[in-house]
Amino acid sequence: MPNVPAMRRGSRTRAREPGGGSLVSMTVVTDELTRRYETVDVHRDGAAVKIALNRPQRMNALSNGLSKDLLAALSEVADDDSVRAVLLTGNGRAFSAGADLKEGAEAAVAGELDTSSILTQWYHPIVTTIREMPKPVVTAVNGAAAGAGLSLALAGDLVVAAESAYFTLAFVGIGLVPDGGASLFVPSRVGFARAAEMAMLGEPVTAAKAVDWGLINAAWPDAEFTAKADALLARLAAGPTRSYAGSKRELNHWLYDRMAAHLELEASLQGDLAKSADFIEGVSAFLNKRKPEFGGK
């Protein structure tokens, strides 16, 4: 992708809630937008890089296009030794609403959505790249992190959020199971009881509760969120990168040594459920904005 001209220092993206209430705006960490993909923006300030999901009109839902752009951006910074810390966030009013159900709606309601291929081609390489890159990754959750969006958020080394943000394993609402690493990342942070609650009930977890549970590291007032996230990124970019990388390897070895096999299990289970009557009903209900009527099949 070609580079684009520099932006003005302090340039902002701002979104509003329906009805006019303001939401968190992410101020770029630098005066330069160094690379723009179709659905991802990359900002750089020295050794610090901020990657912003940029599909705000769809709440940064993970389409194939966004997944492709995100994987390319992450792979580039992972391979660049001059990049010493990365922050991942979302433009607009959400971090990510998860998979873009409308993109695969026709195949889904026909019971023909190939979720296994989507997971293995895009989601698994994305979260694996985040976990394996030898530098710290901060995920700065500026709004909703739902479904695969929650998986993406929890792939980070440090997870911070605006107080208005929330987290939900929304998969159960359409008859699916957590994927994208969520069934690994959630219990490793909060334990079995709370992971089961999130997976089976699918209820939103506020940022404050997420901190209390240990799901995330910090929740900051919306007005302070951008400055604090940028300060954390700058601190990490100026820190002992090899120490961070070593700590990350240790944690990966202890907690995620069987991550590849577990991701395969998620994909297998999801592939079966994507052909189920409950999934077809769940997607139909979602598209028609009604409550699903599951039959347990």
Secondary structure, 3 states (H helix, E strand, C coil): CCCCCCCCCCCEECCECCCCCECCCEECCCCCEEEECCCEEEEEECCEEEEEECCHHHCCCECHHHHHHHHHHHHHHHHCCCCCEEEEEECCCEEECCECCCCCHHHHHCCCCCHHHHHHHHHHHHHHHHHHCCCCEEEEECCEEECHHHHHHHCCCEEEEECCCEEECHHHHHCCCCCCCHHHHHHHHHHHHHHHHHHHHCCCEEHHHHHHHCCCCEEECHHHHHHHHHHHHHHHHCCCHHHHHHHHHHHHHHHCCCHHHHHHHHHHHHHHHCCCHHHHHHHHHHHCCCCCCCCCC
